[in-house]
Amino acid sequence: MNGIHTNGLTASTSHSNSIDFGDDLPNGHAPTNGIAGSSSSSSTQGDIQLPPLQPHDDELISHIFLQGWQSGHYSDIGLHVHQTLYRLHSIVLSRSPLFAHLMHVTPYPTNGQPRTLYLNLEAEPDVTPEVTLGYLYSSRSIHGVHPQNARGVLAAACLLGGLDDLCQYAYDLCRTTIGASNIDEWLDFLERTPAPTETSAPHNVFGPYAEKLREDVFECLVCKLPATLKVTHGRVDPEGRKELLKIFSRVPFELFKSVVESSSFQIGTDQQRFKFAKEAIEARRSGIAKGAEENVVLAFGGGVASGGAVHITRKVRKRALWKVSNQTSA
């Protein structure tokens, strides 16, 4: 099967030689592949009814998927990802703008072996490409997307390009499955995914989905988790509150501040929200807030610019400077 370490190129050397007819030359030296084209969409030819064509197309896609993707037969190009070698097919890879570019700038070897592409993902730890590579061959690969790998599939689909439907499906799966059981993974994701600022927009493989995912995690912390753990206005489950405090002890500061100050974070009265924030800050001191001083303030009365009553502040502690005197004995 494709994508295993033993699936080397030696098994397909009989298909290695490629003839360059010129990228700009139409197949068959004509707009159609050596046959006269027809613009007719009629289901008949004279008095003869055309056979059903969808089964033919379905069988073709199935053949390409099984023989081309799963078995790696008739491969004319290799793809190295980490320590894995995939035996693939140039015509299928050309669906991806990224691979189309890599093939354009990668010359054919002079020894008659297939071309080999190298996809370096050391700087993109979120990318898990296997399902996405299979999706280039057939939509049946979408059944391999699940909540545990959806973010990796989304990253890979964004990286390869041209797979908007797969991107949307993987994103929707991410969005709807963020919860108490995996919130720690999403907090880790946010820590290594810098948010854009007014002066900079860091490169991110997720493109526009990065900010969407950030908003989804925010929405989960503000609304979904308090409801799931039964820590909402009018009802507070002690164990649920303890779990929510544990989660908030790991939330990055800017997100922590935004959530606690949000008027949508309804876990009781302003005083209860203040008390919750104070306990969370205490739990953060020895962990994520180490080296900084976080505080919570409860504002009374009107005139508060942000419209909220609970405010979080943070001040980084300055490292103590020690002056060393150089004294020499007489």
VENDA-V307719 format. One record per pair of residues at least 12 apart in sequence whose C-alpha atoms are under 10 Angstrom apart, sorted by the first residue. I is the first residue (numbers start at 1). J is the second residue. D is the distance in Angstrom with one decimal. If there is no record, write none. Layout:
# VENDA-V307719
I:J:D / I:J:D
This chain:
# VENDA-V307719
1:66:9.4 / 1:67:9.5 / 1:68:9.8 / 1:69:7.9 / 1:70:5.0 / 1:71:4.6 / 1:72:6.8 / 1:73:9.5 / 1:86:9.2 / 1:87:9.5 / 2:67:9.9 / 2:68:8.7 / 2:69:6.2 / 2:70:5.2 / 2:71:5.6 / 2:72:5.5 / 2:73:9.2 / 2:84:9.4 / 2:85:8.1 / 2:86:5.7 / 2:87:6.5 / 2:88:8.3 / 2:130:9.3 / 2:134:9.4 / 3:69:9.1 / 3:70:8.5 / 3:71:9.4 / 3:72:8.8 / 3:79:9.2 / 3:80:9.3 / 3:81:9.1 / 3:83:9.6 / 3:84:5.9 / 3:85:5.8 / 3:86:4.7 / 3:87:7.5 / 3:88:9.7 / 3:130:7.6 / 3:133:9.9 / 4:83:9.1 / 4:84:6.2 / 4:85:6.7 / 4:86:7.4 / 4:87:9.7 / 5:83:7.3 / 5:84:5.4 / 5:85:6.2 / 5:86:8.5 / 6:84:8.9 / 6:85:8.2 / 6:86:9.8 / 7:71:8.9 / 7:72:8.0 / 7:84:8.7 / 7:85:6.8 / 7:86:7.1 / 7:87:7.2 / 8:72:9.6 / 8:78:8.6 / 8:84:9.5 / 8:85:6.7 / 8:86:7.9 / 8:87:7.4 / 9:72:9.6 / 9:75:8.3 / 9:76:9.1 / 9:77:8.5 / 9:78:7.1 / 9:85:8.4 / 9:86:8.8 / 9:87:6.9 / 9:88:10.0 / 9:113:8.4 / 9:114:7.8 / 9:115:10.0 / 9:116:9.4 / 10:113:9.0 / 10:114:9.8 / 11:72:9.4 / 11:73:8.6 / 11:74:9.4 / 11:75:9.3 / 11:87:9.6 / 12:72:8.6 / 12:73:7.1 / 12:74:6.5 / 12:75:6.4 / 12:76:7.8 / 12:77:9.6 / 12:87:8.5 / 12:113:9.3 / 12:114:8.7 / 13:74:9.1 / 13:75:8.7 / 13:76:8.6 / 13:112:8.5 / 13:113:6.7 / 13:114:7.5 / 14:74:8.4 / 14:75:9.5 / 14:76:9.5 / 14:112:9.9 / 14:113:9.2 / 14:114:9.8 / 15:73:9.2 / 15:74:6.0 / 15:75:6.7 / 15:76:6.2 / 15:77:9.6 / 15:112:9.7 / 15:113:8.8 / 15:114:8.0 / 16:74:8.7 / 16:75:7.7 / 16:76:5.6 / 16:77:8.0 / 16:109:9.9 / 16:111:9.8 / 16:112:6.3 / 16:113:5.2 / 16:114:4.7 / 16:115:8.3 / 17:76:7.9 / 17:108:9.1 / 17:109:9.5 / 17:110:10.0 / 17:111:9.3 / 17:112:5.5 / 17:113:6.7 / 17:114:6.8 / 17:115:9.6 / 18:76:7.8 / 18:108:8.2 / 18:112:8.1 / 18:113:9.1 / 18:114:8.0 / 18:115:9.5 / 19:108:9.9 / 20:108:9.6 / 23:104:9.5 / 58:138:10.0 / 61:137:7.5 / 61:138:6.5 / 61:139:9.2 / 61:140:9.7 / 62:137:9.0 / 62:138:7.6 / 62:140:9.0 / 63:137:9.9 / 63:138:9.9 / 64:92:9.5 / 64:137:6.8 / 64:138:8.0 / 65:134:7.7 / 65:135:9.1 / 65:136:9.2 / 65:137:5.5 / 65:138:6.0 / 65:139:9.3 / 65:140:8.7 / 65:141:9.2 / 66:137:9.2 / 66:138:9.5 / 68:87:8.4 / 68:88:7.0 / 68:89:7.4 / 68:92:9.4 / 68:134:9.6 / 68:137:7.9 / 69:86:8.8 / 69:87:7.9 / 69:88:6.8 / 69:89:8.6 / 69:92:9.7 / 69:133:8.4 / 69:134:6.3 / 69:135:9.4 / 69:136:9.1 / 69:137:6.7 / 69:138:8.9 / 70:86:9.9 / 70:87:9.5 / 70:88:9.8 / 70:134:8.2 / 70:137:9.7 / 71:87:8.5 / 71:88:9.6 / 72:86:7.6 / 72:87:5.1 / 72:88:6.2 / 72:89:8.5 / 73:87:7.7 / 73:88:8.3 / 73:89:9.2 / 74:87:8.6 / 74:88:8.3 / 74:89:7.8 / 75:87:5.5 / 75:88:5.1 / 75:89:5.3 / 75:90:8.2 / 75:114:8.2 / 76:88:6.5 / 76:89:5.4 / 76:90:6.6 / 76:91:9.3 / 76:113:8.7 / 76:114:5.4 / 76:115:7.2 / 76:116:9.1 / 77:89:5.7 / 77:90:6.2 / 77:91:9.8 / 77:93:9.3 / 77:103:9.3 / 77:108:9.8 / 77:113:8.9 / 77:114:5.2 / 77:115:5.0 / 77:116:5.7 / 77:117:7.6 / 78:90:9.1 / 78:113:9.9 / 78:114:6.9 / 78:115:6.3 / 78:116:4.4 / 78:117:6.1 / 78:118:8.5 / 79:99:9.9 / 79:115:8.7 / 79:116:5.7 / 79:117:4.8 / 79:118:5.8 / 79:119:7.2 / 80:116:7.3 / 80:117:6.2 / 80:118:4.8 / 80:119:6.1 / 80:120:8.4 / 81:117:8.8 / 81:118:6.5 / 81:119:5.3 / 81:120:6.7 / 81:121:7.4 / 81:122:9.8 / 81:128:9.7 / 81:129:8.4 / 81:130:9.6 / 82:118:8.7 / 82:119:7.8 / 82:120:7.1 / 82:121:7.3 / 82:122:8.3 / 85:116:9.3 / 85:117:9.7 / 85:118:9.4 / 86:116:9.6 / 86:117:9.8 / 86:130:9.3 / 86:133:9.4 / 87:114:9.7 / 87:116:9.2 / 88:116:9.7 / 88:133:9.2 / 88:134:9.9 / 88:137:9.8 / 89:137:9.5 / 90:103:7.9 / 90:115:9.4 / 92:133:9.5 / 92:134:10.0 / 92:136:6.4 / 92:137:6.5 / 92:138:10.0 / 93:133:8.3 / 93:136:7.0 / 93:137:8.6 / 93:160:9.4 / 94:136:9.2 / 95:136:6.9 / 95:137:9.4 / 95:160:8.9 / 95:161:8.5 / 95:162:6.9 / 95:163:8.8 / 96:133:9.6 / 96:136:7.9 / 96:157:9.2 / 96:159:9.0 / 96:160:5.4 / 96:161:5.5 / 96:162:5.7 / 96:163:7.9 / 97:159:9.2 / 97:160:6.5 / 97:161:5.8 / 97:162:6.7 / 97:163:9.9 / 98:159:7.3 / 98:160:5.3 / 98:161:6.6 / 98:162:9.1 / 99:117:8.5 / 99:119:9.4 / 99:159:9.9 / 99:160:7.0 / 99:161:9.1 / 100:160:9.6 / 102:116:9.9 / 102:117:7.1 / 102:118:8.9 / 102:119:9.3 / 103:115:8.4 / 103:116:8.9 / 103:117:7.5 / 106:118:10.0 / 121:156:10.0 / 123:205:9.8 / 124:152:9.8 / 124:155:8.5 / 124:156:9.3 / 124:159:9.6 / 124:204:8.9 / 124:205:7.4 / 125:152:8.5 / 125:155:9.4 / 125:192:9.8 / 126:149:9.4 / 126:151:7.1 / 126:152:5.1 / 126:153:8.5 / 126:154:8.9 / 126:155:6.3 / 126:156:8.1 / 126:189:8.5 / 126:205:8.7 / 126:206:9.3 / 127:149:9.5 / 127:151:7.9 / 127:152:4.7 / 127:153:6.7 / 127:154:7.8 / 127:155:5.1 / 127:156:4.9 / 127:157:8.6 / 127:158:9.3 / 127:159:8.2 / 127:205:8.5 / 127:206:9.5 / 128:149:7.6 / 128:150:9.2 / 128:151:8.5 / 128:152:4.7 / 128:153:5.8 / 128:154:8.7 / 128:155:7.4 / 128:156:6.0 / 128:157:9.3 / 129:152:7.4 / 129:153:6.5 / 129:154:9.3 / 129:155:8.4 / 129:156:5.3 / 129:157:7.9 / 129:159:9.3 / 129:160:9.1 / 130:144:9.4 / 130:152:9.6 / 130:153:8.2 / 130:156:8.6 / 131:143:8.9 / 131:144:6.3 / 131:145:7.1 / 131:149:9.3 / 131:150:9.8 / 131:152:9.3 / 131:153:6.7 / 131:156:8.7 / 131:157:9.2 / 132:144:9.4 / 132:145:9.2 / 132:152:9.3 / 132:153:6.2 / 132:154:8.5 / 132:155:9.4 / 132:156:6.3 / 132:157:6.0 / 132:158:9.7 / 132:159:9.9 / 132:160:8.3 / 132:163:8.7 / 132:166:8.1 / 132:167:9.6 / 133:153:9.7 / 133:156:8.6 / 133:157:8.7 / 133:160:8.8 / 135:157:9.2 / 135:163:8.6 / 135:166:8.1 / 136:157:9.8 / 136:160:9.7 / 136:162:9.5 / 136:163:8.3 / 139:165:9.9 / 139:166:8.8 / 141:166:9.9 / 142:166:7.5 / 142:169:8.6 / 142:170:8.9 / 145:166:9.5 / 145:169:8.9 / 145:170:7.1 / 145:173:8.6 / 146:170:8.2 / 146:173:7.4 / 146:174:8.9 / 146:177:9.8 / 147:170:8.5 / 147:171:9.9 / 147:172:9.9 / 147:173:6.2 / 147:174:6.4 / 147:175:9.5 / 147:176:9.0 / 147:177:6.6 / 147:178:8.9 / 147:182:9.7 / 148:173:9.6 / 148:174:8.8 / 148:177:9.4 / 148:182:9.1 / 149:170:8.7 / 149:173:9.7 / 149:174:9.0 / 150:166:10.0 / 150:167:9.3 / 150:169:8.6 / 150:170:5.0 / 150:171:7.1 / 150:172:8.9 / 150:173:6.5 / 150:174:6.0 / 150:175:9.7 / 150:177:9.8 / 151:167:9.5 / 151:170:6.8 / 151:171:7.1 / 151:173:8.5 / 151:174:6.3 / 151:175:9.6 / 151:186:9.7 / 151:189:9.7 / 151:206:9.2 / 151:213:9.6 / 152:170:8.7 / 152:174:10.0 / 152:206:9.8 / 153:166:8.2 / 153:167:7.7 / 153:169:9.7 / 153:170:6.5 / 153:171:8.9 / 154:166:7.4 / 154:167:5.2 / 154:168:8.0 / 154:169:8.4 / 154:170:5.3 / 154:171:6.3 / 154:172:9.8 / 154:173:9.7 / 154:174:8.8 / 154:205:9.3 / 154:206:7.2 / 154:209:8.6 / 155:167:8.1 / 155:170:9.1 / 155:171:9.5 / 155:204:9.3 / 155:205:6.1 / 155:206:5.4 / 155:207:8.8 / 155:209:9.1 / 155:210:9.5 / 156:205:8.2 / 156:206:8.5 / 157:170:8.9 / 157:205:9.4 / 157:206:8.8 / 158:204:9.8 / 158:205:6.5 / 158:206:5.9 / 158:207:7.1 / 158:208:9.5 / 158:209:8.9 / 159:204:9.6 / 159:205:6.0 / 159:206:7.6 / 159:207:8.9 / 160:205:9.8 / 167:206:9.4 / 167:209:8.8 / 168:209:9.1 / 171:206:10.0 / 171:209:7.5 / 171:210:10.0 / 171:212:8.9 / 171:213:8.1 / 172:213:9.9 / 174:186:9.8 / 174:213:8.0 / 174:216:9.0 / 175:212:8.7 / 175:213:7.0 / 175:214:10.0 / 175:215:9.6 / 175:216:6.2 / 175:217:8.2 / 175:219:9.9 / 175:220:9.3 / 176:216:8.8 / 176:220:9.7 / 177:220:9.8 / 178:213:9.6 / 178:216:7.9 / 178:217:7.1 / 178:219:9.7 / 178:220:6.9 / 178:221:9.6 / 178:224:9.0 / 178:225:9.5 / 179:217:8.6 / 179:220:6.7 / 179:221:8.6 / 179:224:7.3 / 179:225:6.7 / 179:228:8.5 / 180:220:8.8 / 180:221:9.1 / 180:224:8.8 / 180:225:6.4 / 180:226:9.8 / 180:228:8.0 / 180:229:8.3 / 180:243:8.8 / 180:244:8.7 / 180:247:8.3 / 183:217:7.9 / 183:220:8.7 / 183:221:8.8 / 183:225:9.4 / 183:247:7.8 / 183:250:10.0 / 183:251:9.6 / 184:247:7.4 / 184:248:9.9 / 184:250:7.9 / 184:251:8.7 / 186:213:8.9 / 186:214:8.9 / 186:216:10.0 / 186:217:7.2 / 186:251:9.8 / 187:214:9.4 / 187:217:8.1 / 187:247:9.3 / 187:248:10.0 / 187:250:7.5 / 187:251:6.4 / 187:252:7.5 / 187:255:9.7 / 188:250:9.1 / 188:251:9.0 / 188:252:9.1 / 189:210:10.0 / 189:213:9.7 / 189:214:9.3 / 190:210:9.0 / 190:211:10.0 / 190:213:8.8 / 190:214:7.0 / 190:217:8.8 / 190:251:9.2 / 190:252:8.0 / 190:255:9.4 / 191:251:8.9 / 191:252:6.9 / 193:205:9.7 / 193:206:9.6 / 193:210:7.9 / 193:211:9.7 / 193:214:9.2 / 194:210:9.3 / 194:211:9.9 / 195:210:8.3 / 195:211:7.5 / 195:214:8.4 / 196:210:9.7 / 196:211:8.4 / 214:255:9.1 / 215:255:9.9 / 217:255:9.2 / 218:255:7.2 / 218:256:9.0 / 218:258:8.3 / 218:259:6.8 / 219:259:8.5 / 219:264:9.2 / 219:265:9.4 / 220:259:9.8 / 221:244:9.0 / 221:247:9.0 / 221:248:8.5 / 221:251:9.4 / 221:255:9.3 / 221:256:9.0 / 221:259:6.9 / 221:260:9.3 / 221:265:8.2 / 222:256:9.9 / 222:258:9.2 / 222:259:5.8 / 222:260:7.9 / 222:261:9.9 / 222:262:7.7 / 222:263:9.2 / 222:264:6.5 / 222:265:4.9 / 222:266:7.8 / 222:267:9.2 / 223:259:9.5 / 223:264:7.2 / 223:265:6.5 / 223:266:7.8 / 223:267:9.2 / 224:265:10.0 / 225:240:9.2 / 225:243:9.7 / 225:244:7.4 / 225:247:9.6 / 226:240:8.1 / 226:241:8.2 / 226:243:10.0 / 226:244:7.3 / 226:265:8.2 / 226:266:8.1 / 226:267:6.9 / 227:240:9.6 / 227:266:9.5 / 227:267:9.0 / 228:240:8.3 / 228:244:10.0 / 229:241:7.0 / 229:242:9.4 / 229:243:7.7 / 229:244:7.3 / 230:244:9.7 / 230:267:9.0 / 231:243:9.9 / 231:244:8.1 / 231:266:8.6 / 231:267:5.7 / 231:268:8.1 / 232:265:8.7 / 232:266:6.0 / 232:267:4.1 / 232:268:6.1 / 232:269:9.8 / 233:265:9.6 / 233:266:5.9 / 233:267:4.9 / 233:268:4.1 / 233:269:7.3 / 233:272:9.4 / 234:266:9.7 / 234:267:8.2 / 234:268:6.7 / 234:269:9.3 / 235:267:8.5 / 235:268:8.3 / 236:267:8.0 / 236:268:8.5 / 241:267:9.4 / 241:276:8.7 / 242:276:10.0 / 242:280:9.9 / 244:276:9.5 / 244:280:9.0 / 245:276:7.5 / 245:277:8.6 / 245:279:7.5 / 245:280:5.6 / 245:281:9.3 / 245:283:7.9 / 245:284:9.6 / 246:279:10.0 / 246:280:7.7 / 246:283:7.7 / 246:284:9.1 / 247:280:8.9 / 248:260:9.5 / 248:276:9.7 / 248:277:8.8 / 248:279:9.8 / 248:280:6.2 / 248:281:8.6 / 248:283:8.6 / 248:284:8.1 / 249:277:9.7 / 249:279:9.1 / 249:280:5.6 / 249:281:7.0 / 249:282:8.4 / 249:283:5.6 / 249:284:4.8 / 249:285:8.6 / 249:286:9.6 / 249:287:7.7 / 249:288:7.3 / 249:289:8.7 / 250:280:9.2 / 250:283:8.9 / 250:284:6.9 / 250:287:7.5 / 250:288:6.0 / 250:289:8.8 / 251:280:9.9 / 251:284:8.9 / 251:288:7.8 / 251:289:9.7 / 252:284:10.0 / 252:288:7.2 / 252:289:8.6 / 253:284:9.7 / 253:288:8.3 / 253:289:7.8 / 253:294:8.9 / 253:312:9.3 / 253:313:9.4 / 253:314:8.3 / 254:312:9.5 / 254:313:9.9 / 254:314:9.6 / 256:277:9.2 / 256:280:9.6 / 256:281:9.7 / 256:312:8.6 / 257:277:9.3 / 257:294:9.9 / 257:296:9.4 / 257:310:9.5 / 257:311:7.6 / 257:312:5.6 / 257:313:7.9 / 257:314:9.3 / 258:311:9.3 / 258:312:8.7 / 260:273:7.5 / 260:274:8.6 / 260:276:9.0 / 260:277:6.9 / 260:296:9.6 / 260:308:9.7 / 260:310:7.3 / 260:311:7.8 / 260:312:7.8 / 261:273:9.0 / 261:274:9.6 / 261:277:9.5 / 261:296:9.8 / 261:306:8.7 / 261:307:9.2 / 261:308:6.3 / 261:309:7.6 / 261:310:5.6 / 261:311:5.8 / 261:312:7.2 / 262:306:9.3 / 262:307:9.2 / 262:308:7.1 / 262:309:9.4 / 262:310:8.6 / 262:311:9.5 / 263:306:9.7 / 263:307:8.1 / 263:308:6.3 / 263:309:8.7 / 263:310:9.2 / 270:298:7.7 / 270:299:9.2 / 270:300:9.7 / 270:308:8.9 / 270:309:6.5 / 270:310:6.9 / 271:298:7.6 / 271:309:9.0 / 271:310:8.5 / 273:298:9.2 / 273:309:9.3 / 273:310:7.4 / 274:296:7.1 / 274:297:7.4 / 274:298:6.4 / 274:299:9.8 / 274:309:8.6 / 274:310:6.1 / 274:311:8.5 / 274:312:9.6 / 275:296:9.0 / 275:298:9.5 / 275:310:9.9 / 276:296:9.9 / 277:295:8.7 / 277:296:6.7 / 277:297:9.4 / 277:310:8.5 / 277:311:9.3 / 277:312:8.3 / 278:294:9.3 / 278:295:7.4 / 278:296:6.2 / 278:297:9.0 / 278:312:9.5 / 279:296:9.9 / 280:296:10.0 / 281:293:9.1 / 281:294:6.5 / 281:295:7.1 / 281:296:8.0 / 281:312:9.4 / 282:294:8.8 / 282:295:9.2 / 289:314:9.1 / 289:316:9.2 / 290:316:9.2 / 290:317:9.3 / 291:315:9.1 / 291:316:6.4 / 291:317:5.8 / 291:318:8.4 / 291:319:8.8 / 292:314:6.8 / 292:315:5.7 / 292:316:4.2 / 292:317:5.2 / 292:318:8.7 / 293:313:8.2 / 293:314:5.5 / 293:315:5.1 / 293:316:6.0 / 293:317:6.6 / 294:312:7.1 / 294:313:5.6 / 294:314:4.3 / 294:315:6.5 / 294:316:8.5 / 295:311:8.3 / 295:312:5.7 / 295:313:5.2 / 295:314:6.4 / 295:315:8.7 / 296:310:6.9 / 296:311:5.6 / 296:312:4.5 / 296:313:6.3 / 296:314:8.9 / 297:309:8.1 / 297:310:5.8 / 297:311:5.1 / 297:312:6.4 / 297:313:8.0 / 298:310:4.8 / 298:311:6.4 / 298:312:9.1 / 299:311:7.6
